[in-house]
Amino acid sequence: MYTLSILKSLIPLLPLTLALPLEPRDTTPQFNITSLGATFPYPGVYGVDSVNSYVNIAVSYPDSSSTNESAVLNTSCRVDWPAGTTPGPTSWAPCTDTALQFRLPAEGWTSDTNFRVELWEQLKTDGEGLEASSYLKFAPGTNDPNGYLFCLQMGKFNPLTCTLTGPMGQSHRTVVMTATRESSIPA
């Protein structure tokens, strides 16, 4: 009986409790690779081993200049290797929006179809910024969590072409990378 009287006294306060705004929460910044296109040499009888190679990604990333925590910017990043050059790790290079930098680091490069992408957004003039990275692999028929790439060599004398989508673009994927705050750009 005592419990019932307490509940009756609290019921009028319920609408006020539900009407209170939620406290803002710290959101973890994320970088998202929304598309990827890459071309690599494909040696052998049916491939082509001297081709202009590239990796091109479209990225959405946190807008550090906005007061809205969910504000994002979009840009693209690209690295090229001239024909006759074996694709491999790269140094930091600015993306189209130079607030973001991109590289394929040596400690993550295994092959043309197995590499790590690393992104950096500088937040302060003292060098502090956000860093995010993810491995991207061509791993058909496996449950590999990094198996994002779909790579195909189509027809005689064509390079190996990789995307984040399957045949005919029906299985679009986005690579979501959690960013961490660092005191300076990784070496």
Secondary structure, DSSP 8 states (H G I E B T S, - for coil): -HHHHHHHHHGGGHHHHHHS---------EEEEEEEEEEE---SSSS-SS--EEEEEEEEEE-TT-SSTT-EEEEEEEEEE-TTS-------EE-SSTTEEEE--GGG--BTTEEEEEEEEE-STTS-EEEEEEEEE--TTS--TT---EEEE-STT--EEEESS-GGG-S---EEEE-EEESS---
